Amino acid sequence: MIDTFLDKGWTSFSHDPTVEAWARHAQLAGQAAVQDPRHAEWMQCEGTWFIGVDALENDPQGQLPGGPPLAGAPIDFITKYLGPIPPLHKAQLSVIFPGYPRPRPGEDAAAFRYREKRDAAHVDGVKLFGEARRRRVEEPHAWVLGLPLTKTSADAAPLVIWERSHRIMCQAFETAFAGQAAETWSQVDITDAYTRARAEVFETCKRVTVHAFPGESYLMHRLTLHGVAPWAAQATAPKEGRMIAYFRPDSADLKTWLRAP
C-alpha cells in the first residue's frame, strides 16, 4: 500500500469499524457546525459549498468532544510509513450540496470556468497574495486525510485526483525554489512554475474520482493536484449533503514539505 501511495500520490482504506465510529460522531458534530452562525462565512458558491475550515472541535489527537478516538487503519498506516502523527488542527468540514458549482463572491468568469471545467484543481497550501493574485506556498502540510461522514452516490461532487501529479508538482516547486535559501521559500512567487505544472498534469496525468462511505477513508500526498467534481444531475445524498472531514497537519518546514516521502 505504501508503494501505491508513493507511486500514485494517494491510497485508500477499506471499511474500518473504528473509523466508522469516529465518522458517525463527526457527522453529528458536522451538522451542528454547518448551522453554527460563527461559520456563516464558509457557506459559499450560492449555498452549494460549505468550506468549513477549522469547523470541527476536535483535540490535537483528532478526538471530538464526547466521541471515540481517531484511530484505525489510516492512522496506523501514517504512523508506520510517514512518521508520528503531528498535532492535528481543527478538521476542515467540506460539505457539498446539489447544484455545485456556482460562482463564489468576487469570482470572475475565468475562475468559475476553472472551477467548473477543471474541478478547481489545486495543491493545498498554495495561496494567492497581492492584488495581482500571484501564488506562493504559505501553508505546507504533511499529508491530507479524508474521512467521509455521509453516504452518497459516487457522482455527488466526489474528490478528484490526478494520479502521479505529485511528481510533476515537486519538480515545479524545486525549479521555483532553485537558488533561494530554504528559509525564504514561503516568500517565493511560484505562480509561473505552478501554472505550467498544472497544465502538464492535465495533459499527462490520469484524472480519477474518489468515492468512499463512512468507515472508509483515503490519504493524499501533500503535493498531489486535486479538486472537487461538479454535482451530477442524478446524484443522491442525504439532506446533510456530501460531507467529508479533512485533516491536513502542518509540515515541519518547507524543505521537509518538498523533499520528504
N, C-alpha and C positions, 0 to 999 in steps of 0.2 A: 504493500500500500504506500509506503514511503517513496518507492520508485515512481509510482503513478503521480504522487503529489509533486515530486521534483521535476518530472518529465512534462506533465500537462499543466502544472500550475494550480491544481486543485484535486481534491479527493472527497469521497462521500462515505458516510457511515450508515449502516442499516439500522433497523429499529433497535432501540435500547430502552428497556423499561425505566432505567434511571433517568435518562434524558427525557422520556415522555412525562415522567412525574414532574420534572422541572418545568417542562413546557406547559403542562396543564395549569400549574400555578401561575406561570408567567402570563398565560393568556388572560386570566382574570385581572392581573395587575395591568396588563396592556390595555384592556377595555377601559379601565379607570383612567389610565394615562391619556388616552385619546380624548376623553371627555373633560379632562382637567383644564380649566381656564388658563393655568400657568403655561400650558403647552400650545395655546391657540396659534402662536406664530408658526408652528410646524405644520399646520394644515395648509397645503399648497396645491397648485395645479387645479384651481377651482374646486377644491374639496375632494380630489381624487387621489391625493398622496399625503399621508402623514409622515413627515420625515423623521420625527421622533428622536432627535439627538439627545442623549442622556435622559431618556424618558422613563427608564425603569430604575427603581430604587434599590438595586442590588448592592451588596457589600463588595469589597475588593476580591473576594473569592467567587463572586457571581451568584451568591445566595440572596434570594429575595426575602423580605420580612415574612416570617411565618411559613416559609416554603422549604422544600428539600434542598440539599446542596447541589451545586452544579458539578456533575461528575459523569462517569460513564466513558464510552468508547472514544469520543473525540478528545476528552481531557487526558485520557490515558495515552492516546497517540501523540498529542502535542508534547506531553511531559517526556515521553520516551525518545522522540525523534528531534524535537525542536527546542527542548530545554524547559526549565521550570516555568510555570505559568506566572507571568508578571501580574502585579496588582491590576485588577480589572476596573475599568471606568464604568459608570452607569451605562447600561446597554442602550444601543440605538434600537428603536422600535419602528421598523419600516412597515407601514400599512398602506396597501393599495386598494382602491375601490373601483367599481365599474366606471368606464369612461376614460380611464387613464390611457395616454397622457393628454393633458390640456396645458396651455401655457402657464408658466409661473408669472407673478407680477414682475414687470420690467423685462421679461424675456423677449428678445426680438425674434423676427421671423426665422432667421438663420439658426439661432439657438434652439428654437422649438422644432425645426426640421431635424436637427441633430438628435434631439430627444426622441422624436417620432420614428426616424429612419435608422438611427444608429444606437438606439437604446440608451442615449445619454452616456455612452461608454466613457469610462474614466479609470484612473488609478487612484485609490484612496490616499489622501494626504496631499495631493497636488492641488493647490489653492490659487484662486485668482487674486491679483493685487493691482492697485492703481487704477486710474481712470482708463488706461489703455487695455485693461483686463488681460494683463500678462500673467504668467504662471511661475510658481516656484514650489518647492517641497517644504511645507510648513508643519505637517503632522505625520511624521514617519511612524508606521505601525509595524508590529512584529508579525502579525498574521490576521486573517479575518475568518471568524467562525460564525456560521449561520445556523440558527435554530428555529425551524418553522413552528408556529404556535396555533395555526388553524389549518383545517383540512380543506383543500381546494382542488379544482381541476388543474391539469398541467398547463393550461393556457391562460390562467389567471395571473397575468403580469409576472411571469417567472423571472428569476435571476438569469442573466445571460453572461456567459464566459467565453472568451476567445482563448482556446487552448494553446499553450506554449507561448502566449503573448508575453509572459514574464521575462522570457529570454530577450526578446526584442526591446522591451522597455528598459531592461537592465543595461543593455548596450547603449541605448539612447541617453540614459542618465549618466553613464560613465563618460560618454562623449561631452555632455554638457558640463560635467564637473572637472573635466581634464584640465590640469594646470592650476586648479583652485585648491587652496588649503581646505581640508575637511571641515574645519570649524566655521567656514564661510558658506558651505553648501546651501544652507537654508535661505541664503540671500541671492543665490544664483538664478538668473532668469533662464528657465529651461523650456520656454514656450516653443521655440522653433524645433528643437530636438524632439520634444514631446509630440508635436503636431505631425512631424514626419513619421515618427514611430507608430502613431495610431493609424496613419494611412497604410503603412506597411502591414500592420496587424490585420486590418480589414481586408487587405489584398491576399494575404498568405496564410492566415490562421483560421482554424475551424471554429465557427460560431456554434455553441451548444447552449441549450436551455437546461436549467437545473430545477427540478421539481422534487419536493420531499414532503412527507407528512410529519405531524408531531411525533417525536420519538426518533426520527431520523435527523441527520444533520450533514453539514458539509463544511470543508475547510478550504480557503483560498490562500494561495501565495500572495503576499502583500503587494507584489508588482504586477499581478495579473490584471489585464484590462477587462472590465466587467460593467454591466449595466442592468437595466430593467426593461423587459419587453412590454409592448402595449397589451392592454387587457383585451382579449379576443371577444368578439360579439357573443359567442356561445359559451363563454367561460362561466363557471359556477363557483360560488364561495358562500360562506355564511354571512350574515349581516355585518359581522365584525370585520369583514374584508380579508384580504390576503395579508396575514400578519407574520412577520419574521423578526426575531431578536438577533442582533449582531453584536459580537464582541470584537473590538479592534484595539488591543492594548498597545501602548506606546513601545516603540523600539528604543533600545538604549541610546542610539545616536544615528545620524545619517550614514555613517560609514558602515555600521552594523546593518542598517536597513538595506543598503545597496549590496553588500557582499556576503551576508550570512545565507545559509540554505533557505 
